[in-house]
Amino acid sequence: MTDITAACKTLDAYNSKIARIVAALPDYASLSVEQNEVMTSNFSKDGCFYRSIDIHTMLDCGVSPEMVLKRPISCDIPNSVGVPCRSIIREEFFGGMIYDLDRHKLFYLDMTATNILLLATDTQSSLEIISILNILGVTETDARDSLKDLLTQGLLADTKICAHTIPRIFKSDDLSIPYLQAPFIVELEMTHACYRECKHCAYNASPTANRKFELSTEQWKNAIERMVDAGVMSIRFTGGDFMFRKDAIEILEYTDSLDVAYHFLSDTVALSEKNLRSIQKLKNLSYIGTSIDGPNAETHDWMRGPGAFDLLTERVKRIAALGVKISLGTTLHKNNWHLVRDIGIKSASLGAAYFEVGFLCPIGRGASLHGLVLCGNEIREALRLYTEGVRANEYHPMQLHYYSRAREPEATAFSDISSIIERLPYQTEWPFSRLRVKPDGTTYTAGKLKESGLSIGINIMLDDLRTIWRKSPNLVALREIGMGRRLHSLDIGIIPLELRDD
């Protein structure tokens, strides 16, 4: 009788545990029409993963075509599983996101996979996880397939969770919204000062830029900490040249201590040996980004100034030698687009981990270069040449969807964006995934609206990040215009005149 009583108590305890876990999981409902439009317009589905089909790096996911390899259905699932990496997990309307801080990879997950990861932080038993998913209406086959996908990607492992790998979890506030709970990435314009005065700079950055209203070191630290607490997964430090600030290393070290992913953009002028030694010690820095505008000094220095190319090549080689990843990006215009493969090959030869392409926008100082903006046919040919280099393994794109495009026939590689190809030089960010902050703390997104009355007064020092993300007039207007699509500057013309101040 004692054995029966003990068994009943054990069963009751087990059932109570299961009930508690189920109650803690998000109550996902079917996607609304708008939410479904957002996902089908921006992502394709591969197993339990969403993969970006966008042409913009900020929406890209860490799952490339060759990464998702379905395990045979007979593959054994470990009895216990855990999340083996330092990671950030966020619930979202479509499921969730996980950022692997050790590998610097972002994954967008469906609802089943998200629940598996959340369960794996509470119980390591695979059978319990499958049982709970069954209660939620997931078939055993689907549950096992998702477990295998996560195991294949290294997001689960046959291991017990230790203090070092306990994920930081951010619960959703509202699963009915058709955008992320908080921006995935926040881009911080730390200063508009720069060591150079490049011809195309959208911000008119220069050594003499006005710095009167820049936030102080402590103000930036406070803002960054609150961003991390709100669930931001990645921070981009930019400018101007972020390294122009004397407190740049101090701010990087502080951010590193918060266990959030980050990277910074710099012309490399300030990347002295002393600074590079400090940077080498940072554990959460994903990469350093800088620009290369040609395969030689003649092309690059035309945009950046005398001596820029020689300094760039010296610094990039040194950064790569220290084991710090560096991404080189080129701004394509009529004088250099035909050299895109040569620029990529040069970047790889210097040790760059990634080579990216963008297109000249005639804004800021770049307005004087309006005649150099590429037409649609030139953009198509530039993208074709760039993809040829990816196909030939001459360099590696940061935007992983280029790998899948490289596998497609040339005639169809960019067919999904053919309707917007003419607008690419003027492309602006649709407010699904990121927020941008000016040197004085004012927030905005989409470059073409940054000076409008819609973006004035919403400041990171005064307002909660999630409140800004939900209620900023700038973002609300853009979402209403976009209706689930990426926005481009030509769309901005349909904003009611009473909302514009230009």
PLY file of the C-alpha trace (Angstrom):
ply
format ascii 1.0
element vertex 502
property float x
property float y
property float z
element edge 501
property int vertex1
property int vertex2
end_header
0.00 0.00 0.00
2.89 2.30 0.81
4.38 1.65 -2.64
1.05 2.55 -4.30
0.80 5.76 -2.27
4.34 6.70 -3.16
3.69 5.95 -6.84
0.55 8.11 -6.79
2.45 10.97 -5.20
5.14 10.66 -7.86
2.52 10.65 -10.62
0.74 13.64 -9.09
4.02 15.51 -8.85
4.80 14.66 -12.47
1.37 15.78 -13.66
1.67 18.95 -11.63
5.05 19.66 -13.20
3.68 19.09 -16.70
0.67 21.33 -15.99
2.96 24.07 -14.68
5.20 23.88 -17.73
2.27 23.89 -20.17
0.75 26.90 -18.44
4.02 28.81 -18.77
4.26 28.31 -22.54
2.97 31.03 -24.89
-0.61 30.58 -26.04
-0.07 30.82 -29.79
-3.13 31.30 -31.95
-3.35 31.10 -35.72
-1.57 33.93 -37.51
-3.73 36.83 -38.56
-3.94 37.78 -42.23
-1.43 40.59 -41.71
0.97 38.41 -39.70
0.84 35.71 -42.36
1.52 38.33 -45.05
4.59 39.51 -43.13
6.04 36.01 -42.92
5.27 34.88 -46.48
6.59 38.17 -47.91
9.89 38.07 -46.04
10.67 34.42 -45.27
10.68 30.93 -46.69
10.21 27.88 -44.44
12.74 25.05 -44.13
11.84 22.48 -41.50
11.22 24.38 -38.28
13.29 27.36 -39.46
12.31 30.53 -41.27
14.94 31.75 -43.72
15.05 35.29 -45.05
14.33 35.86 -48.73
15.04 39.54 -48.33
17.99 41.39 -49.81
18.80 43.20 -46.60
21.21 41.82 -44.05
19.20 42.94 -41.03
16.45 40.44 -41.82
18.86 37.62 -42.60
18.83 34.49 -40.49
21.65 32.17 -39.53
20.30 29.28 -41.59
21.92 28.89 -44.99
20.74 26.25 -47.48
23.60 23.89 -46.75
23.07 24.14 -42.98
19.60 22.60 -42.81
20.21 18.92 -43.45
17.31 16.77 -42.39
18.37 13.82 -40.28
17.04 10.41 -41.32
13.74 9.67 -39.57
15.42 6.72 -37.86
17.94 9.03 -36.16
17.87 8.53 -32.41
16.94 11.49 -30.23
18.95 11.70 -26.99
17.09 10.93 -23.78
18.05 14.34 -22.45
18.63 17.56 -24.34
19.73 21.05 -23.42
20.60 24.36 -25.05
24.39 24.12 -25.33
25.19 27.73 -26.17
25.06 31.10 -24.50
21.94 32.40 -26.12
19.04 34.85 -26.14
15.56 33.46 -26.80
12.58 35.67 -27.58
8.97 34.67 -28.10
7.41 36.17 -31.23
4.06 35.96 -33.00
5.34 33.35 -35.47
7.21 31.35 -32.82
10.45 32.88 -31.70
14.05 33.86 -32.25
17.27 32.52 -30.79
20.62 34.24 -31.05
23.61 31.98 -30.49
26.18 34.27 -28.84
28.97 31.72 -29.24
28.57 31.33 -33.01
26.97 34.73 -33.66
24.04 33.22 -35.53
20.41 34.26 -35.52
17.61 31.76 -36.07
13.91 32.45 -36.67
11.89 29.47 -35.41
8.32 28.26 -35.75
6.06 27.72 -32.76
6.95 24.07 -32.20
10.70 24.69 -32.21
10.35 27.71 -29.93
8.39 25.67 -27.41
11.01 22.92 -27.54
13.76 25.40 -26.64
11.66 26.89 -23.86
10.94 23.39 -22.55
14.60 22.43 -22.76
15.40 25.16 -20.25
12.97 23.56 -17.76
13.28 19.84 -18.40
15.95 17.84 -20.20
13.75 14.81 -20.86
13.01 14.35 -24.58
10.00 12.17 -23.77
8.55 14.87 -21.51
9.05 17.47 -24.22
7.27 15.30 -26.79
4.44 14.57 -24.33
3.93 18.25 -23.60
3.92 19.09 -27.29
1.28 16.39 -27.79
-0.89 18.15 -25.18
-0.47 21.33 -27.22
-1.67 19.53 -30.36
1.67 18.77 -32.02
1.94 15.29 -33.51
4.74 13.03 -32.34
6.21 12.99 -35.86
6.31 16.79 -36.07
7.77 17.02 -32.57
10.53 14.55 -33.39
11.32 16.26 -36.71
11.68 19.61 -34.98
13.90 18.09 -32.29
16.12 16.67 -35.03
16.29 20.01 -36.86
17.38 21.76 -33.65
19.92 19.05 -32.90
21.30 19.31 -36.44
21.82 23.07 -36.04
23.51 22.70 -32.66
20.73 24.57 -30.87
20.10 21.43 -28.82
22.64 18.90 -27.66
22.85 15.73 -25.59
23.89 17.67 -22.55
22.62 19.05 -19.29
22.27 22.78 -18.95
24.91 24.42 -16.80
25.00 27.95 -15.44
27.22 29.04 -18.32
24.63 28.12 -20.96
21.32 29.04 -19.34
19.60 31.17 -22.02
18.15 34.57 -21.35
14.46 34.32 -22.18
12.21 37.22 -23.13
8.49 36.58 -22.97
6.09 38.22 -25.37
3.91 41.13 -24.32
1.47 40.79 -27.18
1.41 38.01 -29.78
-1.16 39.84 -31.91
1.24 42.42 -33.35
2.59 41.80 -36.90
6.18 42.72 -36.10
8.85 41.75 -33.58
8.26 42.28 -29.86
11.32 44.52 -29.77
13.85 45.38 -32.46
16.27 42.57 -33.16
19.02 45.11 -33.67
19.47 48.72 -32.64
21.87 50.84 -34.66
23.52 53.56 -32.62
24.86 56.60 -34.46
27.35 57.39 -31.74
28.69 60.46 -33.52
28.59 62.17 -36.89
32.28 62.97 -36.60
34.69 61.04 -38.79
38.37 61.10 -39.68
37.41 61.30 -43.36
35.01 63.31 -45.49
33.85 60.75 -48.06
32.06 62.04 -51.15
28.96 59.87 -50.72
28.36 60.15 -46.95
24.65 60.19 -46.16
25.31 62.04 -42.87
27.80 64.66 -44.07
30.23 63.19 -41.52
33.59 64.90 -41.20
36.31 65.76 -38.63
34.50 69.04 -37.95
30.97 67.67 -37.52
28.83 69.25 -34.78
29.17 67.14 -31.61
27.37 69.48 -29.23
24.34 67.25 -28.68
26.01 63.82 -28.46
25.04 61.66 -25.50
27.73 61.22 -22.86
29.51 57.97 -22.02
27.25 57.29 -19.03
24.12 58.15 -20.98
25.04 55.67 -23.72
25.84 52.99 -21.13
22.47 53.50 -19.48
20.67 53.38 -22.84
22.51 50.23 -23.94
21.72 48.43 -20.68
18.03 49.25 -21.05
18.09 48.00 -24.64
19.54 44.68 -23.51
16.92 44.43 -20.74
14.20 44.96 -23.37
15.39 41.96 -25.39
17.55 43.56 -28.07
19.78 40.80 -29.43
22.37 42.79 -31.36
23.78 46.31 -31.31
25.53 48.09 -34.15
27.84 50.99 -33.30
28.16 53.35 -36.21
28.46 57.01 -37.07
30.26 58.86 -38.62
33.11 56.77 -37.31
32.31 55.26 -33.91
36.02 55.06 -33.11
36.28 58.86 -33.36
34.88 58.92 -29.82
37.56 58.76 -27.15
35.35 56.49 -25.05
34.76 53.95 -27.85
36.78 51.14 -26.24
35.19 51.81 -22.84
31.71 51.55 -24.36
32.63 48.34 -26.20
33.97 46.76 -23.01
30.84 47.75 -21.11
28.59 46.30 -23.83
30.66 43.12 -23.84
29.96 42.66 -20.14
26.19 42.61 -20.81
26.37 39.43 -22.92
24.70 40.82 -26.01
25.96 40.54 -29.58
27.40 43.69 -31.14
29.64 44.95 -33.90
30.96 48.31 -34.93
31.72 50.17 -38.13
34.90 52.18 -38.55
37.06 53.59 -41.32
39.97 51.90 -39.40
41.93 55.16 -38.97
41.61 54.86 -35.17
42.26 51.12 -35.02
45.73 51.49 -33.55
47.69 48.54 -32.22
46.65 49.46 -28.67
42.97 49.59 -29.60
43.18 46.33 -31.54
44.71 44.57 -28.53
41.76 45.71 -26.41
39.30 44.66 -29.10
40.89 41.22 -29.36
39.84 40.48 -25.75
36.13 41.10 -26.37
34.11 37.87 -26.30
30.78 39.03 -27.77
32.04 41.15 -30.68
30.72 39.51 -33.85
32.79 41.50 -36.33
34.22 44.86 -37.35
32.77 46.45 -40.47
34.52 48.83 -42.84
34.36 49.93 -46.47
36.28 49.18 -49.63
35.29 51.04 -52.78
37.67 49.52 -55.28
40.33 46.84 -55.78
43.05 49.49 -55.90
43.99 52.92 -54.56
42.79 54.75 -57.66
39.18 53.62 -57.29
38.97 53.55 -53.49
40.75 56.84 -52.81
38.53 58.68 -55.30
35.72 58.24 -52.78
37.63 58.23 -49.50
40.65 60.50 -49.98
44.41 60.10 -50.60
46.12 57.28 -48.72
42.88 55.64 -47.63
43.44 52.41 -49.57
46.95 51.78 -48.27
45.84 52.31 -44.66
42.79 50.10 -45.18
44.80 47.17 -46.53
47.31 47.41 -43.70
44.64 47.51 -40.98
42.43 44.77 -42.46
45.38 42.39 -42.67
46.28 43.15 -39.06
42.71 42.69 -37.80
42.41 39.35 -39.60
45.78 38.23 -38.21
44.49 38.84 -34.67
41.60 36.45 -35.32
38.91 39.17 -35.27
36.33 38.81 -38.02
36.05 41.74 -40.39
33.43 42.50 -43.01
34.27 44.67 -46.00
31.40 46.38 -47.79
31.42 48.26 -51.06
29.09 51.02 -52.23
28.42 50.41 -55.90
28.05 53.28 -58.39
28.69 53.84 -62.08
32.46 54.08 -61.62
32.99 50.78 -59.81
30.04 48.36 -60.18
31.71 46.44 -63.02
34.66 45.75 -60.65
32.53 44.11 -57.95
34.15 40.66 -58.28
37.63 42.18 -58.28
36.76 44.14 -55.14
35.47 40.96 -53.50
38.56 38.98 -54.43
40.75 41.75 -53.03
38.72 41.76 -49.80
39.16 38.01 -49.37
42.89 38.26 -50.05
43.21 40.74 -47.18
41.58 38.25 -44.81
38.03 39.63 -44.68
35.50 37.06 -43.44
32.66 38.67 -45.42
32.20 40.85 -48.48
28.97 42.83 -48.84
27.49 45.08 -51.50
25.29 48.14 -51.27
24.24 50.86 -53.68
24.89 54.58 -53.78
22.04 56.67 -52.37
21.95 60.35 -53.41
21.29 61.72 -49.94
23.46 63.78 -47.60
26.78 64.56 -49.27
25.94 61.84 -51.78
23.32 64.12 -53.33
26.13 65.65 -55.40
26.71 62.22 -56.98
23.18 61.76 -58.30
24.55 61.10 -61.78
26.48 58.07 -60.50
23.44 56.21 -59.16
22.96 52.88 -60.93
19.98 52.23 -63.15
17.97 49.01 -62.92
19.93 47.11 -65.57
23.23 48.05 -63.92
21.93 46.86 -60.56
20.88 43.53 -62.08
24.27 43.06 -63.71
26.13 44.06 -60.53
24.12 41.53 -58.49
24.74 38.88 -61.16
28.51 39.50 -61.03
28.49 39.50 -57.23
26.60 36.21 -57.17
29.03 34.72 -59.70
31.81 35.39 -57.20
29.81 33.71 -54.44
29.21 30.74 -56.73
32.93 30.53 -57.47
33.76 30.69 -53.72
35.87 33.81 -54.27
34.40 35.50 -51.17
31.67 34.94 -48.61
28.53 37.04 -48.26
27.21 38.00 -44.87
23.70 37.79 -46.27
23.29 34.04 -46.40
20.45 34.06 -48.90
23.03 34.79 -51.59
24.11 31.16 -51.30
20.66 30.00 -52.38
20.57 32.60 -55.15
23.95 31.35 -56.36
22.43 27.90 -56.82
19.63 29.19 -59.01
19.91 29.75 -62.79
21.12 33.27 -63.55
17.84 34.17 -65.22
15.82 33.54 -62.05
18.31 34.28 -59.25
16.69 37.64 -58.43
13.26 37.15 -59.95
11.60 37.60 -56.55
12.81 41.20 -56.32
12.41 42.11 -60.00
9.52 44.46 -59.20
11.65 46.59 -56.86
15.02 46.32 -58.57
14.76 49.86 -59.93
14.38 51.19 -56.39
17.31 49.46 -54.73
19.61 52.51 -54.54
16.89 54.26 -52.55
16.06 51.32 -50.36
14.95 52.00 -46.81
14.39 49.61 -43.94
10.90 48.37 -43.22
10.34 48.64 -39.45
10.06 44.93 -38.74
13.42 44.25 -37.17
15.48 47.30 -36.35
15.57 50.72 -34.79
18.10 53.49 -35.32
19.24 56.09 -32.78
20.87 59.43 -33.61
23.79 60.89 -31.58
21.40 62.87 -29.38
19.30 59.79 -28.56
16.43 60.53 -30.97
15.07 57.35 -32.51
13.88 56.61 -36.02
13.99 54.07 -38.81
13.92 54.36 -42.60
16.41 56.99 -43.69
13.99 58.96 -45.82
11.84 59.76 -42.82
14.54 60.49 -40.30
14.16 64.28 -40.56
10.37 64.29 -40.67
8.25 65.57 -37.83
7.20 61.99 -37.17
10.59 61.12 -35.68
11.15 64.16 -33.48
10.92 63.91 -29.71
11.03 60.13 -29.26
14.28 59.79 -27.35
15.97 56.68 -25.99
16.90 58.59 -22.81
13.30 59.54 -22.07
11.20 56.60 -23.18
11.15 52.84 -22.65
12.46 50.96 -25.70
9.41 48.74 -26.11
7.15 51.80 -25.79
9.15 53.53 -28.52
8.98 50.40 -30.68
5.20 50.18 -30.34
4.11 53.82 -30.27
6.64 55.95 -32.13
4.60 57.94 -34.72
7.46 57.38 -37.16
7.26 53.58 -36.86
3.46 53.44 -36.68
3.16 55.43 -39.93
5.71 53.25 -41.71
4.00 50.04 -40.65
0.64 51.30 -41.84
2.11 52.28 -45.20
4.06 49.04 -45.56
1.16 46.71 -44.75
3.58 43.85 -44.16
6.02 44.73 -46.93
9.49 46.15 -46.92
9.35 49.89 -47.55
11.25 51.76 -50.22
11.70 55.48 -50.55
9.31 55.71 -53.48
6.58 54.51 -51.10
7.23 57.48 -48.83
5.48 59.74 -51.33
2.11 58.38 -50.25
2.44 59.69 -46.69
-0.32 62.29 -46.15
1.07 65.79 -46.58
-0.05 66.82 -43.10
2.38 64.25 -41.64
5.36 65.56 -43.60
7.45 68.59 -42.87
9.52 68.61 -46.06
0 1
1 2
2 3
3 4
4 5
5 6
6 7
7 8
8 9
9 10
10 11
11 12
12 13
13 14
14 15
15 16
16 17
17 18
18 19
19 20
20 21
21 22
22 23
23 24
24 25
25 26
26 27
27 28
28 29
29 30
30 31
31 32
32 33
33 34
34 35
35 36
36 37
37 38
38 39
39 40
40 41
41 42
42 43
43 44
44 45
45 46
46 47
47 48
48 49
49 50
50 51
51 52
52 53
53 54
54 55
55 56
56 57
57 58
58 59
59 60
60 61
61 62
62 63
63 64
64 65
65 66
66 67
67 68
68 69
69 70
70 71
71 72
72 73
73 74
74 75
75 76
76 77
77 78
78 79
79 80
80 81
81 82
82 83
83 84
84 85
85 86
86 87
87 88
88 89
89 90
90 91
91 92
92 93
93 94
94 95
95 96
96 97
97 98
98 99
99 100
100 101
101 102
102 103
103 104
104 105
105 106
106 107
107 108
108 109
109 110
110 111
111 112
112 113
113 114
114 115
115 116
116 117
117 118
118 119
119 120
120 121
121 122
122 123
123 124
124 125
125 126
126 127
127 128
128 129
129 130
130 131
131 132
132 133
133 134
134 135
135 136
136 137
137 138
138 139
139 140
140 141
141 142
142 143
143 144
144 145
145 146
146 147
147 148
148 149
149 150
150 151
151 152
152 153
153 154
154 155
155 156
156 157
157 158
158 159
159 160
160 161
161 162
162 163
163 164
164 165
165 166
166 167
167 168
168 169
169 170
170 171
171 172
172 173
173 174
174 175
175 176
176 177
177 178
178 179
179 180
180 181
181 182
182 183
183 184
184 185
185 186
186 187
187 188
188 189
189 190
190 191
191 192
192 193
193 194
194 195
195 196
196 197
197 198
198 199
199 200
200 201
201 202
202 203
203 204
204 205
205 206
206 207
207 208
208 209
209 210
210 211
211 212
212 213
213 214
214 215
215 216
216 217
217 218
218 219
219 220
220 221
221 222
222 223
223 224
224 225
225 226
226 227
227 228
228 229
229 230
230 231
231 232
232 233
233 234
234 235
235 236
236 237
237 238
238 239
239 240
240 241
241 242
242 243
243 244
244 245
245 246
246 247
247 248
248 249
249 250
250 251
251 252
252 253
253 254
254 255
255 256
256 257
257 258
258 259
259 260
260 261
261 262
262 263
263 264
264 265
265 266
266 267
267 268
268 269
269 270
270 271
271 272
272 273
273 274
274 275
275 276
276 277
277 278
278 279
279 280
280 281
281 282
282 283
283 284
284 285
285 286
286 287
287 288
288 289
289 290
290 291
291 292
292 293
293 294
294 295
295 296
296 297
297 298
298 299
299 300
300 301
301 302
302 303
303 304
304 305
305 306
306 307
307 308
308 309
309 310
310 311
311 312
312 313
313 314
314 315
315 316
316 317
317 318
318 319
319 320
320 321
321 322
322 323
323 324
324 325
325 326
326 327
327 328
328 329
329 330
330 331
331 332
332 333
333 334
334 335
335 336
336 337
337 338
338 339
339 340
340 341
341 342
342 343
343 344
344 345
345 346
346 347
347 348
348 349
349 350
350 351
351 352
352 353
353 354
354 355
355 356
356 357
357 358
358 359
359 360
360 361
361 362
362 363
363 364
364 365
365 366
366 367
367 368
368 369
369 370
370 371
371 372
372 373
373 374
374 375
375 376
376 377
377 378
378 379
379 380
380 381
381 382
382 383
383 384
384 385
385 386
386 387
387 388
388 389
389 390
390 391
391 392
392 393
393 394
394 395
395 396
396 397
397 398
398 399
399 400
400 401
401 402
402 403
403 404
404 405
405 406
406 407
407 408
408 409
409 410
410 411
411 412
412 413
413 414
414 415
415 416
416 417
417 418
418 419
419 420
420 421
421 422
422 423
423 424
424 425
425 426
426 427
427 428
428 429
429 430
430 431
431 432
432 433
433 434
434 435
435 436
436 437
437 438
438 439
439 440
440 441
441 442
442 443
443 444
444 445
445 446
446 447
447 448
448 449
449 450
450 451
451 452
452 453
453 454
454 455
455 456
456 457
457 458
458 459
459 460
460 461
461 462
462 463
463 464
464 465
465 466
466 467
467 468
468 469
469 470
470 471
471 472
472 473
473 474
474 475
475 476
476 477
477 478
478 479
479 480
480 481
481 482
482 483
483 484
484 485
485 486
486 487
487 488
488 489
489 490
490 491
491 492
492 493
493 494
494 495
495 496
496 497
497 498
498 499
499 500
500 501
